Amino acid sequence: MPKSVLEAIKLGIWHFEPEAVDQDQFEPTDAPPGSPEKISVLAQRLQQGLPLWHPRDRQGYDAEEEEHF
């Protein structure tokens, strides 16, 4: 059984969903969507078999939308 989406894709398993992970097990990011920093965080999560999205990840570009941790 693959541990990450990357492993699943390499095995030709296209409908793989990683096991649920409590949001306290990984950190949210304040990087804006589409930024190199955000993409790097998403890539690291993918490689570690974590969910791509954290509920407290930054969602927008406006300073008013920033969430401080």
C-alpha positions in Angstrom: 0.0 0.0 0.0 1.5 3.4 -1.0 2.2 5.9 1.7 1.9 9.0 -0.4 0.1 10.3 -3.5 3.5 10.2 -5.4 4.0 6.6 -4.6 0.4 5.8 -5.6 0.9 7.6 -9.0 4.1 5.6 -9.6 2.1 2.4 -9.0 -0.7 3.5 -11.3 -3.2 4.0 -8.5 -5.1 7.1 -9.5 -7.8 7.2 -6.8 -5.5 7.1 -3.8 -6.4 9.1 -0.7 -3.8 9.3 2.1 -4.8 8.4 5.6 -6.4 11.2 7.6 -3.9 13.2 9.7 -4.8 15.4 12.6 -4.2 19.0 11.8 -2.0 19.2 14.9 0.5 16.8 13.2 1.7 19.3 10.6 2.0 23.1 10.4 -0.1 25.5 8.4 1.6 28.0 6.1 1.1 31.7 5.8 2.6 31.7 2.2 0.2 33.2 -0.4 -1.4 30.8 -2.9 0.7 30.1 -5.9 3.9 31.5 -4.4 7.1 29.5 -4.6 7.1 29.1 -0.8 3.5 27.7 -0.9 4.4 25.3 -3.7 7.4 24.1 -1.8 5.3 23.5 1.4 2.8 21.5 -0.7 5.6 19.5 -2.3 7.0 18.7 1.1 3.6 17.6 2.4 3.1 15.4 -0.6 6.5 13.7 -0.2 5.7 13.1 3.5 2.3 11.6 2.8 0.5 14.4 4.5 -2.7 16.1 3.3 -1.9 18.9 0.9 -4.2 21.4 2.6 -4.2 22.5 6.3 -7.4 24.1 7.5 -5.4 27.1 8.7 -3.3 27.6 5.5 -3.5 31.1 4.1 -6.3 31.3 1.5 -5.9 34.7 -0.2 -3.5 37.5 -1.2 -4.9 40.4 0.8 -3.1 41.5 4.0 -6.5 41.5 5.7 -6.9 37.8 4.9 -3.6 36.9 6.5 -3.8 34.7 9.6 -1.1 35.0 12.1 0.1 32.0 13.9 
